[in-house]
């Protein structure tokens, strides 16, 4: 009879590791999660698993023995990792990795499977990753890592994360292990694979958001009509009509005399009796006082936007009047679709971000950040007739919680926030999905690991 591997699920969140390994026949014998509402939801979805709170309050001896330790461990505060203070700071959560190591030292699981943000390797100039590797190897574990994204597996989401696998060197090594990365041409990503057009538990696009998208579509239409390509650089409408000096010295380091009489945000004349009031009349990205000189990329974008305005001001001046009351972030558009895509927003994924409105092809979703206005918009999706009011648009909505769960491989979880005594609000579910480990990728990796 084939051995049933046991595992523990640390910093468990929604239980991504649990879902992945249970699909491979493994049994979870212990889980921990600091946040009470997530613990309650974990208990609903995995009622036969012992779930505890703060892992730092539990001695390794109180944790059952196990074959696999799984953890999507936090990565803060590692800013002092090179000096080792980040791991020894008991006032903060930076020492959590030490608790993982303490559990490993006591139980010596055969395998360790960890997940974290993609920039872990480069964090603190590489010192964070160096310390993590040294600690794991010091415990006599062979270590391999890889940065992977769901879109590499045909899952329509771009979300890079680092996956770390370890094997007890006293038992064997990872020389025959390789991360299961499919050939690039094996999968075709299409966001429509996870969209449920019949779902009535949806969030419709707000009137103001539709108005903003319609005006940006007007911008695209005029651009194409006048023989121009949709810019590949970020479109900064605040820069249209501006002529303040920016190439040699950043405005914050100029005199008030240099600023007065120039044109700032949306081409408006800069006036005022103080330098501070003059700076506030510039585009928000031009007000910074971080350095006497703008970085090259910012200088380049300002140049490109001013050149675009000069070519198209015959129609842009009228368009600018229509958008002058937009929030700063809504005056920016990033067209990430290339020059061959249809010049329309309706068949693209739209995401309202702090950095601007991002437009991309309907291949895969941006990394899940399902909080507030950053939930991806699907303008082409038809709305169920049963929930439409007279005169309402018949297409266009935000990604649903169920669709976010599908992207993370978590469709089987109970996420019915409308049911009685459910511990999470829709916003909390969305945030948890954004932080969750991807079940499909973990399953691929674990399957390969258990075959050793």
Buried (B, 14 or more C-beta within 10 A) or exposed (E): EEEEBBBBBBBBBBBBBBBBBBBBEBBBBBBBBBBEBBBBBBBBBBEEBBBBEEBBEBEBEEBEEBBBBBBBBBBEBBBBBBEEEBBEBEEEBBBBBBBBBBBBEEBBBBBBBBBBBBEBBEBBEEBBBBBBBEBBEEBBBBBBBBBBBBBBBBBBBBBBBBBBBBBBBEEEEBEEBEBBEEEEEEBEBBBEBBBEEEBEEBEBBEEEBBEBBEBBBBBBEBBEEEEEEBBEBBBBBBBBBBEBEBEEBBBBEBEBEBBBEBBBBBBBEBEBEEBEEBBBBBBBBBBBEEEEBBEEEBBEBBBBBBEBBEEBBEBBBEBBEEBBEBEBBBBBBBBBBEEEBEBBBEEBBBBBBEEBBBBBBBBBBBBBBBEEBBBBBBBBBEBEEEEEEEEEEEEBBBBBBBBBBBBBBBBEBEBEBEEEEBBBEBEBBBBBBBBBBBBBBBBBBBBBBBEB
